[in-house]
Amino acid sequence: MRMPEETTEAADQECRVGTALSDRSPMLEISNAMVRLYKEAFGRGPTKARAQLAGHDTLVVILENSLTVAERNLVAMGEHQRLREARLFFQYALEDQFRAIVEQALGRRTVAFISGIDTSRDVAMEVFTLEPDGNGAGPVDD
């Protein structure tokens, strides 16, 4: 089953072929806002970003190719742990801003936030657990 998703790359392609995109796509809004925030915080934004729901109450944002030149040099020196520690420090320092982006776009409160990065592949993920939406689609209590 495919989950709804939007990518900044796909949006650019659709705009080039003249297809109008809805300005109200929350997944596209989240992807674009995350790219902007990464650019402001790290000096370089990801070249590819995708936000998608993974079930009713989980949002995954995948950001690719966001490492700066200095960070890529750390990778070349094999300093993956040092890079992970530094990057995750900043990613968690931005938690309130990440949450605000998601909450504004979806109109739902975030109840958990997890950030990670694969320094070898230059892929970062921001994962959010959302407050149940009230449509009976939330988690089942045991």
mmCIF file of the C-alpha atoms, coordinates in Angstrom:
data_MODEL
# 
_entry.id   MODEL 
# 
loop_
_atom_site.group_PDB 
_atom_site.id 
_atom_site.type_symbol 
_atom_site.label_atom_id 
_atom_site.label_alt_id 
_atom_site.label_comp_id 
_atom_site.label_asym_id 
_atom_site.label_entity_id 
_atom_site.label_seq_id 
_atom_site.pdbx_PDB_ins_code 
_atom_site.Cartn_x 
_atom_site.Cartn_y 
_atom_site.Cartn_z 
_atom_site.occupancy 
_atom_site.B_iso_or_equiv 
_atom_site.pdbx_formal_charge 
_atom_site.auth_seq_id 
_atom_site.auth_comp_id 
_atom_site.auth_asym_id 
_atom_site.auth_atom_id 
_atom_site.pdbx_PDB_model_num 
ATOM 1   C CA . MET A 1 1   ? 0.000   0.000  0.000   1.00 0.00 ? 1   MET A CA 1 
ATOM 2   C CA . ARG A 1 2   ? 1.478   3.348  -1.020  1.00 0.00 ? 2   ARG A CA 1 
ATOM 3   C CA . MET A 1 3   ? 1.321   6.198  1.444   1.00 0.00 ? 3   MET A CA 1 
ATOM 4   C CA . PRO A 1 4   ? 0.617   9.768  0.281   1.00 0.00 ? 4   PRO A CA 1 
ATOM 5   C CA . GLU A 1 5   ? 3.811   11.657 -0.323  1.00 0.00 ? 5   GLU A CA 1 
ATOM 6   C CA . GLU A 1 6   ? 5.092   14.805 -1.954  1.00 0.00 ? 6   GLU A CA 1 
ATOM 7   C CA . THR A 1 7   ? 8.653   15.626 -2.891  1.00 0.00 ? 7   THR A CA 1 
ATOM 8   C CA . THR A 1 8   ? 10.226  18.940 -3.716  1.00 0.00 ? 8   THR A CA 1 
ATOM 9   C CA . GLU A 1 9   ? 11.766  17.272 -6.773  1.00 0.00 ? 9   GLU A CA 1 
ATOM 10  C CA . ALA A 1 10  ? 8.373   16.032 -7.966  1.00 0.00 ? 10  ALA A CA 1 
ATOM 11  C CA . ALA A 1 11  ? 6.845   19.456 -7.380  1.00 0.00 ? 11  ALA A CA 1 
ATOM 12  C CA . ASP A 1 12  ? 9.527   21.096 -9.522  1.00 0.00 ? 12  ASP A CA 1 
ATOM 13  C CA . GLN A 1 13  ? 8.927   18.565 -12.288 1.00 0.00 ? 13  GLN A CA 1 
ATOM 14  C CA . GLU A 1 14  ? 5.154   19.072 -12.240 1.00 0.00 ? 14  GLU A CA 1 
ATOM 15  C CA . CYS A 1 15  ? 5.570   22.847 -12.367 1.00 0.00 ? 15  CYS A CA 1 
ATOM 16  C CA . ARG A 1 16  ? 7.880   22.515 -15.403 1.00 0.00 ? 16  ARG A CA 1 
ATOM 17  C CA . VAL A 1 17  ? 5.302   20.544 -17.344 1.00 0.00 ? 17  VAL A CA 1 
ATOM 18  C CA . GLY A 1 18  ? 2.616   23.091 -16.526 1.00 0.00 ? 18  GLY A CA 1 
ATOM 19  C CA . THR A 1 19  ? 0.538   21.040 -14.099 1.00 0.00 ? 19  THR A CA 1 
ATOM 20  C CA . ALA A 1 20  ? -0.868  23.169 -11.301 1.00 0.00 ? 20  ALA A CA 1 
ATOM 21  C CA . LEU A 1 21  ? -0.165  21.913 -7.783  1.00 0.00 ? 21  LEU A CA 1 
ATOM 22  C CA . SER A 1 22  ? -2.496  22.702 -4.938  1.00 0.00 ? 22  SER A CA 1 
ATOM 23  C CA . ASP A 1 23  ? -1.001  25.312 -2.630  1.00 0.00 ? 23  ASP A CA 1 
ATOM 24  C CA . ARG A 1 24  ? -2.601  23.390 0.243   1.00 0.00 ? 24  ARG A CA 1 
ATOM 25  C CA . SER A 1 25  ? -0.634  20.147 0.031   1.00 0.00 ? 25  SER A CA 1 
ATOM 26  C CA . PRO A 1 26  ? 0.522   19.668 3.626   1.00 0.00 ? 26  PRO A CA 1 
ATOM 27  C CA . MET A 1 27  ? 3.187   17.111 2.688   1.00 0.00 ? 27  MET A CA 1 
ATOM 28  C CA . LEU A 1 28  ? 4.705   19.483 0.116   1.00 0.00 ? 28  LEU A CA 1 
ATOM 29  C CA . GLU A 1 29  ? 4.470   22.354 2.593   1.00 0.00 ? 29  GLU A CA 1 
ATOM 30  C CA . ILE A 1 30  ? 6.307   20.293 5.226   1.00 0.00 ? 30  ILE A CA 1 
ATOM 31  C CA . SER A 1 31  ? 8.992   19.159 2.764   1.00 0.00 ? 31  SER A CA 1 
ATOM 32  C CA . ASN A 1 32  ? 9.660   22.694 1.556   1.00 0.00 ? 32  ASN A CA 1 
ATOM 33  C CA . ALA A 1 33  ? 9.703   24.159 5.077   1.00 0.00 ? 33  ALA A CA 1 
ATOM 34  C CA . MET A 1 34  ? 12.146  21.473 6.264   1.00 0.00 ? 34  MET A CA 1 
ATOM 35  C CA . VAL A 1 35  ? 14.459  22.241 3.334   1.00 0.00 ? 35  VAL A CA 1 
ATOM 36  C CA . ARG A 1 36  ? 14.365  25.955 4.235   1.00 0.00 ? 36  ARG A CA 1 
ATOM 37  C CA . LEU A 1 37  ? 15.052  25.240 7.911   1.00 0.00 ? 37  LEU A CA 1 
ATOM 38  C CA . TYR A 1 38  ? 17.969  22.939 7.086   1.00 0.00 ? 38  TYR A CA 1 
ATOM 39  C CA . LYS A 1 39  ? 19.414  25.620 4.803   1.00 0.00 ? 39  LYS A CA 1 
ATOM 40  C CA . GLU A 1 40  ? 19.118  28.275 7.507   1.00 0.00 ? 40  GLU A CA 1 
ATOM 41  C CA . ALA A 1 41  ? 20.575  26.027 10.223  1.00 0.00 ? 41  ALA A CA 1 
ATOM 42  C CA . PHE A 1 42  ? 23.314  24.184 8.344   1.00 0.00 ? 42  PHE A CA 1 
ATOM 43  C CA . GLY A 1 43  ? 24.110  26.564 5.475   1.00 0.00 ? 43  GLY A CA 1 
ATOM 44  C CA . ARG A 1 44  ? 22.954  24.034 2.920   1.00 0.00 ? 44  ARG A CA 1 
ATOM 45  C CA . GLY A 1 45  ? 19.547  22.551 2.278   1.00 0.00 ? 45  GLY A CA 1 
ATOM 46  C CA . PRO A 1 46  ? 18.834  19.005 1.114   1.00 0.00 ? 46  PRO A CA 1 
ATOM 47  C CA . THR A 1 47  ? 18.494  18.535 -2.646  1.00 0.00 ? 47  THR A CA 1 
ATOM 48  C CA . LYS A 1 48  ? 15.661  16.044 -2.123  1.00 0.00 ? 48  LYS A CA 1 
ATOM 49  C CA . ALA A 1 49  ? 12.988  16.003 0.557   1.00 0.00 ? 49  ALA A CA 1 
ATOM 50  C CA . ARG A 1 50  ? 9.913   13.859 0.992   1.00 0.00 ? 50  ARG A CA 1 
ATOM 51  C CA . ALA A 1 51  ? 7.258   13.899 3.713   1.00 0.00 ? 51  ALA A CA 1 
ATOM 52  C CA . GLN A 1 52  ? 4.788   11.061 4.050   1.00 0.00 ? 52  GLN A CA 1 
ATOM 53  C CA . LEU A 1 53  ? 2.426   9.594  6.552   1.00 0.00 ? 53  LEU A CA 1 
ATOM 54  C CA . ALA A 1 54  ? 3.319   6.133  7.828   1.00 0.00 ? 54  ALA A CA 1 
ATOM 55  C CA . GLY A 1 55  ? -0.036  5.139  9.220   1.00 0.00 ? 55  GLY A CA 1 
ATOM 56  C CA . HIS A 1 56  ? -2.508  7.522  10.835  1.00 0.00 ? 56  HIS A CA 1 
ATOM 57  C CA . ASP A 1 57  ? -0.301  9.001  13.529  1.00 0.00 ? 57  ASP A CA 1 
ATOM 58  C CA . THR A 1 58  ? 3.272   8.912  12.219  1.00 0.00 ? 58  THR A CA 1 
ATOM 59  C CA . LEU A 1 59  ? 4.931   11.353 9.839   1.00 0.00 ? 59  LEU A CA 1 
ATOM 60  C CA . VAL A 1 60  ? 8.326   10.624 8.273   1.00 0.00 ? 60  VAL A CA 1 
ATOM 61  C CA . VAL A 1 61  ? 10.357  13.336 6.568   1.00 0.00 ? 61  VAL A CA 1 
ATOM 62  C CA . ILE A 1 62  ? 13.304  12.059 4.520   1.00 0.00 ? 62  ILE A CA 1 
ATOM 63  C CA . LEU A 1 63  ? 15.984  14.590 3.569   1.00 0.00 ? 63  LEU A CA 1 
ATOM 64  C CA . GLU A 1 64  ? 18.764  13.648 1.176   1.00 0.00 ? 64  GLU A CA 1 
ATOM 65  C CA . ASN A 1 65  ? 22.067  15.258 0.245   1.00 0.00 ? 65  ASN A CA 1 
ATOM 66  C CA . SER A 1 66  ? 22.239  17.862 3.012   1.00 0.00 ? 66  SER A CA 1 
ATOM 67  C CA . LEU A 1 67  ? 25.837  17.527 4.221   1.00 0.00 ? 67  LEU A CA 1 
ATOM 68  C CA . THR A 1 68  ? 28.029  20.609 3.957   1.00 0.00 ? 68  THR A CA 1 
ATOM 69  C CA . VAL A 1 69  ? 31.521  20.522 2.444   1.00 0.00 ? 69  VAL A CA 1 
ATOM 70  C CA . ALA A 1 70  ? 33.056  20.362 5.935   1.00 0.00 ? 70  ALA A CA 1 
ATOM 71  C CA . GLU A 1 71  ? 30.740  17.493 6.894   1.00 0.00 ? 71  GLU A CA 1 
ATOM 72  C CA . ARG A 1 72  ? 31.581  15.602 3.690   1.00 0.00 ? 72  ARG A CA 1 
ATOM 73  C CA . ASN A 1 73  ? 35.250  16.050 4.616   1.00 0.00 ? 73  ASN A CA 1 
ATOM 74  C CA . LEU A 1 74  ? 34.565  14.425 7.991   1.00 0.00 ? 74  LEU A CA 1 
ATOM 75  C CA . VAL A 1 75  ? 32.967  11.493 6.139   1.00 0.00 ? 75  VAL A CA 1 
ATOM 76  C CA . ALA A 1 76  ? 36.058  11.223 3.906   1.00 0.00 ? 76  ALA A CA 1 
ATOM 77  C CA . MET A 1 77  ? 38.229  11.072 7.056   1.00 0.00 ? 77  MET A CA 1 
ATOM 78  C CA . GLY A 1 78  ? 36.023  8.319  8.489   1.00 0.00 ? 78  GLY A CA 1 
ATOM 79  C CA . GLU A 1 79  ? 34.737  10.545 11.309  1.00 0.00 ? 79  GLU A CA 1 
ATOM 80  C CA . HIS A 1 80  ? 31.140  9.329  11.096  1.00 0.00 ? 80  HIS A CA 1 
ATOM 81  C CA . GLN A 1 81  ? 30.506  9.280  14.854  1.00 0.00 ? 81  GLN A CA 1 
ATOM 82  C CA . ARG A 1 82  ? 31.861  12.806 15.320  1.00 0.00 ? 82  ARG A CA 1 
ATOM 83  C CA . LEU A 1 83  ? 29.665  14.011 12.449  1.00 0.00 ? 83  LEU A CA 1 
ATOM 84  C CA . ARG A 1 84  ? 26.572  12.199 13.783  1.00 0.00 ? 84  ARG A CA 1 
ATOM 85  C CA . GLU A 1 85  ? 27.034  13.719 17.232  1.00 0.00 ? 85  GLU A CA 1 
ATOM 86  C CA . ALA A 1 86  ? 27.415  17.248 15.859  1.00 0.00 ? 86  ALA A CA 1 
ATOM 87  C CA . ARG A 1 87  ? 24.546  16.967 13.382  1.00 0.00 ? 87  ARG A CA 1 
ATOM 88  C CA . LEU A 1 88  ? 22.154  15.362 15.865  1.00 0.00 ? 88  LEU A CA 1 
ATOM 89  C CA . PHE A 1 89  ? 22.997  18.056 18.414  1.00 0.00 ? 89  PHE A CA 1 
ATOM 90  C CA . PHE A 1 90  ? 21.801  20.695 15.948  1.00 0.00 ? 90  PHE A CA 1 
ATOM 91  C CA . GLN A 1 91  ? 18.827  18.662 14.713  1.00 0.00 ? 91  GLN A CA 1 
ATOM 92  C CA . TYR A 1 92  ? 17.529  18.279 18.274  1.00 0.00 ? 92  TYR A CA 1 
ATOM 93  C CA . ALA A 1 93  ? 18.252  21.973 18.957  1.00 0.00 ? 93  ALA A CA 1 
ATOM 94  C CA . LEU A 1 94  ? 15.765  22.675 16.133  1.00 0.00 ? 94  LEU A CA 1 
ATOM 95  C CA . GLU A 1 95  ? 13.087  20.366 17.577  1.00 0.00 ? 95  GLU A CA 1 
ATOM 96  C CA . ASP A 1 96  ? 10.635  23.155 18.429  1.00 0.00 ? 96  ASP A CA 1 
ATOM 97  C CA . GLN A 1 97  ? 10.915  24.565 14.899  1.00 0.00 ? 97  GLN A CA 1 
ATOM 98  C CA . PHE A 1 98  ? 10.500  21.112 13.306  1.00 0.00 ? 98  PHE A CA 1 
ATOM 99  C CA . ARG A 1 99  ? 7.423   20.475 15.434  1.00 0.00 ? 99  ARG A CA 1 
ATOM 100 C CA . ALA A 1 100 ? 5.955   23.897 14.586  1.00 0.00 ? 100 ALA A CA 1 
ATOM 101 C CA . ILE A 1 101 ? 6.277   23.175 10.846  1.00 0.00 ? 101 ILE A CA 1 
ATOM 102 C CA . VAL A 1 102 ? 4.418   19.874 11.180  1.00 0.00 ? 102 VAL A CA 1 
ATOM 103 C CA . GLU A 1 103 ? 1.774   21.142 13.576  1.00 0.00 ? 103 GLU A CA 1 
ATOM 104 C CA . GLN A 1 104 ? 0.987   24.168 11.410  1.00 0.00 ? 104 GLN A CA 1 
ATOM 105 C CA . ALA A 1 105 ? 0.777   22.141 8.192   1.00 0.00 ? 105 ALA A CA 1 
ATOM 106 C CA . LEU A 1 106 ? -1.290  19.282 9.620   1.00 0.00 ? 106 LEU A CA 1 
ATOM 107 C CA . GLY A 1 107 ? -3.247  21.035 12.346  1.00 0.00 ? 107 GLY A CA 1 
ATOM 108 C CA . ARG A 1 108 ? -2.276  18.271 14.765  1.00 0.00 ? 108 ARG A CA 1 
ATOM 109 C CA . ARG A 1 109 ? -0.031  18.336 17.817  1.00 0.00 ? 109 ARG A CA 1 
ATOM 110 C CA . THR A 1 110 ? 3.182   16.327 17.750  1.00 0.00 ? 110 THR A CA 1 
ATOM 111 C CA . VAL A 1 111 ? 3.662   14.068 20.770  1.00 0.00 ? 111 VAL A CA 1 
ATOM 112 C CA . ALA A 1 112 ? 7.085   12.605 19.933  1.00 0.00 ? 112 ALA A CA 1 
ATOM 113 C CA . PHE A 1 113 ? 10.065  13.542 17.768  1.00 0.00 ? 113 PHE A CA 1 
ATOM 114 C CA . ILE A 1 114 ? 12.967  11.369 16.621  1.00 0.00 ? 114 ILE A CA 1 
ATOM 115 C CA . SER A 1 115 ? 15.839  12.586 14.460  1.00 0.00 ? 115 SER A CA 1 
ATOM 116 C CA . GLY A 1 116 ? 18.526  10.542 12.751  1.00 0.00 ? 116 GLY A CA 1 
ATOM 117 C CA . ILE A 1 117 ? 21.138  10.622 10.015  1.00 0.00 ? 117 ILE A CA 1 
ATOM 118 C CA . ASP A 1 118 ? 23.011  8.072  7.932   1.00 0.00 ? 118 ASP A CA 1 
ATOM 119 C CA . THR A 1 119 ? 26.301  9.874  7.344   1.00 0.00 ? 119 THR A CA 1 
ATOM 120 C CA . SER A 1 120 ? 27.526  7.335  4.788   1.00 0.00 ? 120 SER A CA 1 
ATOM 121 C CA . ARG A 1 121 ? 24.510  7.808  2.502   1.00 0.00 ? 121 ARG A CA 1 
ATOM 122 C CA . ASP A 1 122 ? 23.772  11.465 3.413   1.00 0.00 ? 122 ASP A CA 1 
ATOM 123 C CA . VAL A 1 123 ? 20.170  10.737 4.371   1.00 0.00 ? 123 VAL A CA 1 
ATOM 124 C CA . ALA A 1 124 ? 18.502  12.350 7.381   1.00 0.00 ? 124 ALA A CA 1 
ATOM 125 C CA . MET A 1 125 ? 15.089  11.555 8.812   1.00 0.00 ? 125 MET A CA 1 
ATOM 126 C CA . GLU A 1 126 ? 12.794  13.497 11.066  1.00 0.00 ? 126 GLU A CA 1 
ATOM 127 C CA . VAL A 1 127 ? 10.023  11.294 12.471  1.00 0.00 ? 127 VAL A CA 1 
ATOM 128 C CA . PHE A 1 128 ? 6.991   12.605 14.332  1.00 0.00 ? 128 PHE A CA 1 
ATOM 129 C CA . THR A 1 129 ? 4.284   10.830 16.274  1.00 0.00 ? 129 THR A CA 1 
ATOM 130 C CA . LEU A 1 130 ? 1.079   12.829 16.000  1.00 0.00 ? 130 LEU A CA 1 
ATOM 131 C CA . GLU A 1 131 ? -1.732  13.202 18.470  1.00 0.00 ? 131 GLU A CA 1 
ATOM 132 C CA . PRO A 1 132 ? -4.634  11.029 17.269  1.00 0.00 ? 132 PRO A CA 1 
ATOM 133 C CA . ASP A 1 133 ? -6.812  13.003 14.858  1.00 0.00 ? 133 ASP A CA 1 
ATOM 134 C CA . GLY A 1 134 ? -10.113 12.207 16.554  1.00 0.00 ? 134 GLY A CA 1 
ATOM 135 C CA . ASN A 1 135 ? -11.397 10.149 13.602  1.00 0.00 ? 135 ASN A CA 1 
ATOM 136 C CA . GLY A 1 136 ? -11.014 6.901  15.492  1.00 0.00 ? 136 GLY A CA 1 
ATOM 137 C CA . ALA A 1 137 ? -7.766  6.276  13.643  1.00 0.00 ? 137 ALA A CA 1 
ATOM 138 C CA . GLY A 1 138 ? -5.439  6.510  16.624  1.00 0.00 ? 138 GLY A CA 1 
ATOM 139 C CA . PRO A 1 139 ? -3.497  3.710  18.297  1.00 0.00 ? 139 PRO A CA 1 
ATOM 140 C CA . VAL A 1 140 ? -5.413  0.927  19.988  1.00 0.00 ? 140 VAL A CA 1 
ATOM 141 C CA . ASP A 1 141 ? -4.930  0.549  23.746  1.00 0.00 ? 141 ASP A CA 1 
ATOM 142 C CA . ASP A 1 142 ? -4.086  -2.959 24.972  1.00 0.00 ? 142 ASP A CA 1 
# 
